[in-house]
Amino acid sequence: MKFPFLTKFSMAAAFAVMLAPSLASAGLFDDDEARRAILDMRTKVDAVSSKLDARLDDKADKSSALELFNQNEQLRTEIAKLRGQVEVLANDLSNAQRRQQDFYVDLDNRLRKIEPRRMTVDGKEATVEVNEQRAYDAALALFKAAEYKSAIAAFSTFNVNYPQSAYAGSAQYWLGNSYYAQRDCKNTISSLQLLVKNNPEHPKTPDAMLNIAACHLELKEKSASKKMLESVIAQYPDTEAAQAARNRLATGK
């Protein structure tokens, strides 16, 4: 006995089976389209399965029912394969989304590394370029490593390349201290005087003035040294530098 409806269902299932690989190979289409395709495929599969179950229950003839049962089992196998392909497609879509997300996270991280950053420098908000930050850090690392001659060159270059930098005051301070570490008092004084003149509100300015006073004393310029210490006390009375200046005036050192 022939069952016309089986031909339709078989064709539907076969169509779905052929459709699945094409969907799987189209792994780059739009996420929403992929989700709709998966849902539509699952709906069609479930509909075919439900119709076959209903037809099987309605058949009274046992031999026909057995034949229908065998055909139904064959179709169920095909449906199971189809569902497996649907799951593969869904998994591929999920992996593609994850890779895309990882790509954008990596891209964002790379951009952040080259973009200027807003940060607090010496108590003030400022925008600092990546190369600017690297140049300053490299110069300061040379000073900390006691490579004072190289530090002088690095800080001098920094001040030429980034005259408006938020680090300009600190770079000038460490430039003066690099000279001071080499007992070059004349260059120490000239360098630190630029900081005192151009950045009187810089947190390092009181300390710079102490070093200027020390250099004047070392150069036997006691009057200039005393004047500088008095200026520290007058301009920055509540700082540690002012207290140090008072102590030096009291001891004459």
C-alpha positions as CSV (number, residue, x, y, z in Angstrom):
1,M,0.0,0.0,0.0
2,K,1.3,3.5,-0.9
3,F,1.1,6.4,1.4
4,P,1.1,9.7,-0.6
5,F,1.6,11.7,2.5
6,L,4.9,9.9,3.2
7,T,6.3,11.2,0.0
8,K,5.6,14.7,1.0
9,F,7.1,14.2,4.5
10,S,10.1,12.4,3.0
11,M,10.7,15.3,0.6
12,A,10.3,17.8,3.5
13,A,12.9,15.9,5.6
14,A,15.2,15.5,2.6
15,F,14.9,19.2,1.9
16,A,15.7,20.0,5.5
17,V,18.7,17.7,5.4
18,M,20.0,19.3,2.2
19,L,19.4,22.8,3.7
20,A,21.3,22.2,6.9
21,P,24.8,21.9,5.3
22,S,24.3,25.1,3.3
23,L,23.4,26.9,6.5
24,A,26.4,25.4,8.3
25,S,28.6,26.6,5.4
26,A,27.2,30.1,5.6
27,G,28.8,30.6,9.0
28,L,29.4,34.3,8.4
29,F,25.8,35.5,7.8
30,D,24.1,37.8,10.2
31,D,23.5,36.5,13.8
32,D,19.8,37.3,13.7
33,E,19.4,35.5,10.3
34,A,21.3,32.5,11.7
35,R,19.0,32.3,14.8
36,R,15.9,32.5,12.7
37,A,17.2,29.8,10.4
38,I,17.9,27.5,13.3
39,L,14.4,28.1,14.9
40,D,12.7,27.6,11.5
41,M,14.5,24.4,11.0
42,R,13.7,23.0,14.4
43,T,10.0,24.0,13.9
44,K,9.9,22.1,10.6
45,V,11.6,19.0,12.1
46,D,9.2,18.9,15.1
47,A,6.2,19.4,12.7
48,V,7.2,16.4,10.6
49,S,7.7,14.2,13.6
50,S,4.3,15.2,15.1
51,K,2.5,14.5,11.8
52,L,4.1,11.1,11.4
53,D,3.2,10.1,15.0
54,A,-0.4,11.2,14.4
55,R,-0.7,9.2,11.1
56,L,0.7,6.2,12.8
57,D,-1.9,6.3,15.6
58,D,-4.7,6.6,13.1
59,K,-3.9,3.5,11.1
60,A,-6.0,0.5,11.9
61,D,-4.4,-2.0,9.6
62,K,-1.5,-3.7,11.5
63,S,0.5,-4.5,8.4
64,S,0.2,-1.0,7.1
65,A,1.0,0.3,10.6
66,L,4.2,-1.9,10.7
67,E,5.3,-0.6,7.3
68,L,4.5,3.0,8.4
69,F,6.3,2.4,11.6
70,N,9.5,1.3,9.7
71,Q,9.3,4.3,7.5
72,N,8.7,6.5,10.5
73,E,11.8,5.1,12.2
74,Q,13.8,5.8,9.1
75,L,12.5,9.4,9.1
76,R,13.3,9.7,12.8
77,T,16.9,8.8,12.1
78,E,17.1,11.4,9.4
79,I,15.4,13.9,11.7
80,A,18.0,13.1,14.4
81,K,20.8,13.7,11.9
82,L,19.2,17.0,11.0
83,R,18.9,18.0,14.6
84,G,22.6,17.2,15.0
85,Q,23.4,19.5,12.1
86,V,21.3,22.2,13.7
87,E,23.3,21.9,16.9
88,V,26.5,22.0,14.9
89,L,25.3,25.2,13.2
90,A,24.3,26.7,16.5
91,N,27.7,25.8,18.0
92,D,29.5,27.3,15.0
93,L,27.5,30.5,15.4
94,S,28.3,30.7,19.1
95,N,32.0,30.2,18.4
96,A,32.0,32.8,15.7
97,Q,30.3,35.3,18.1
98,R,32.9,34.5,20.7
99,R,35.8,35.0,18.3
100,Q,34.3,38.3,17.1
101,Q,34.0,39.5,20.7
102,D,37.6,38.5,21.5
103,F,38.7,40.3,18.3
104,Y,37.0,43.6,19.4
105,V,38.3,43.3,23.0
106,D,41.8,42.8,21.6
107,L,41.4,45.7,19.2
108,D,40.1,47.9,22.0
109,N,43.1,47.0,24.2
110,R,45.5,47.8,21.3
111,L,43.8,51.2,20.7
112,R,44.0,52.1,24.4
113,K,47.7,51.5,24.3
114,I,48.3,54.1,21.6
115,E,45.6,56.6,22.6
116,P,46.4,59.6,24.9
117,R,45.3,58.9,28.5
118,R,43.7,61.2,31.1
119,M,45.6,60.9,34.3
120,T,46.6,62.8,37.4
121,V,50.2,64.2,37.2
122,D,51.6,66.1,40.2
123,G,48.1,66.6,41.6
124,K,46.6,67.9,38.3
125,E,44.4,66.2,35.6
126,A,46.2,66.0,32.3
127,T,46.2,64.2,29.0
128,V,49.4,62.3,28.4
129,E,50.5,60.7,25.1
130,V,51.9,57.2,25.1
131,N,55.3,58.3,23.7
132,E,55.5,61.2,26.1
133,Q,54.9,58.8,29.1
134,R,57.5,56.4,27.8
135,A,60.1,59.1,27.3
136,Y,59.6,60.5,30.8
137,D,59.7,57.0,32.4
138,A,62.9,56.1,30.6
139,A,64.6,59.3,31.7
140,L,63.6,58.8,35.3
141,A,64.7,55.2,35.2
142,L,68.2,56.4,34.1
143,F,68.3,58.8,37.1
144,K,67.2,56.0,39.5
145,A,70.0,53.8,38.1
146,A,72.5,56.5,38.9
147,E,73.3,57.0,35.2
148,Y,73.2,60.7,35.6
149,K,74.9,61.7,32.4
150,S,72.4,59.8,30.4
151,A,69.6,61.1,32.5
152,I,70.7,64.7,31.8
153,A,70.5,64.0,28.1
154,A,67.1,62.2,28.4
155,F,65.5,64.9,30.5
156,S,66.9,67.7,28.3
157,T,65.5,65.9,25.2
158,F,62.1,65.4,26.9
159,N,61.8,69.1,27.7
160,V,62.6,70.0,24.1
161,N,60.1,67.5,22.6
162,Y,57.3,68.0,25.2
163,P,57.6,71.6,26.5
164,Q,53.9,71.7,27.4
165,S,53.9,68.3,29.1
166,A,52.3,67.7,32.4
167,Y,55.6,66.2,33.3
168,A,57.6,69.3,32.3
169,G,58.0,70.5,35.9
170,S,59.1,67.1,37.2
171,A,61.5,66.6,34.3
172,Q,63.1,70.0,35.0
173,Y,63.4,69.0,38.7
174,W,65.1,65.7,37.9
175,L,67.3,67.4,35.3
176,G,68.6,69.7,38.0
177,N,69.0,66.8,40.5
178,S,71.0,64.9,37.9
179,Y,73.5,67.8,37.7
180,Y,73.4,68.0,41.5
181,A,74.3,64.3,41.8
182,Q,77.4,65.0,39.6
183,R,78.3,68.0,41.9
184,D,77.8,70.3,38.9
185,C,76.4,73.2,41.0
186,K,76.2,75.9,38.3
187,N,74.0,73.8,36.0
188,T,72.0,72.6,39.0
189,I,71.2,76.2,40.0
190,S,70.3,77.3,36.4
191,S,68.2,74.2,35.8
192,L,66.3,74.4,39.1
193,Q,65.8,78.2,38.9
194,L,63.8,77.5,35.7
195,L,61.4,75.3,37.7
196,V,61.1,77.9,40.5
197,K,60.4,80.6,37.9
198,N,58.0,78.7,35.6
199,N,56.3,76.4,38.1
200,P,56.1,78.1,41.5
201,E,53.1,75.9,42.4
202,H,54.8,72.6,41.5
203,P,55.1,70.2,44.5
204,K,58.9,69.8,43.9
205,T,59.6,73.6,43.8
206,P,60.3,73.9,47.6
207,D,62.8,71.0,47.4
208,A,64.4,72.6,44.3
209,M,65.0,75.8,46.2
210,L,66.7,73.8,49.0
211,N,69.1,72.3,46.5
212,I,69.7,75.7,45.0
213,A,70.6,77.0,48.5
214,A,72.9,74.0,49.0
215,C,74.7,74.7,45.8
216,H,75.2,78.4,46.6
217,L,76.7,77.4,49.9
218,E,79.0,74.9,48.2
219,L,80.1,77.7,45.9
220,K,80.9,79.9,48.9
221,E,77.9,82.1,48.1
222,K,76.5,82.2,51.7
223,S,74.4,85.3,51.2
224,A,72.6,83.8,48.2
225,S,72.1,80.5,50.1
226,K,70.6,82.3,53.1
227,K,68.3,84.3,50.9
228,M,67.0,81.2,49.2
229,L,66.4,79.5,52.5
230,E,64.4,82.5,53.7
231,S,62.4,82.4,50.5
232,V,61.5,78.8,51.1
233,I,60.2,79.6,54.6
234,A,58.3,82.7,53.4
235,Q,56.7,81.1,50.3
236,Y,56.1,77.6,51.5
237,P,55.9,77.9,55.3
238,D,54.0,74.6,56.0
239,T,56.1,72.3,53.9
240,E,58.9,69.9,55.0
241,A,61.3,71.9,52.9
242,A,60.5,75.0,55.0
243,Q,61.3,73.1,58.2
244,A,64.5,71.9,56.7
245,A,65.3,75.5,55.7
246,R,64.8,76.7,59.3
247,N,67.1,74.0,60.6
248,R,69.8,75.0,58.1
249,L,69.5,78.6,59.0
250,A,69.7,77.7,62.7
251,T,72.9,75.6,62.2
252,G,74.4,77.8,59.5
253,K,74.7,74.8,57.1
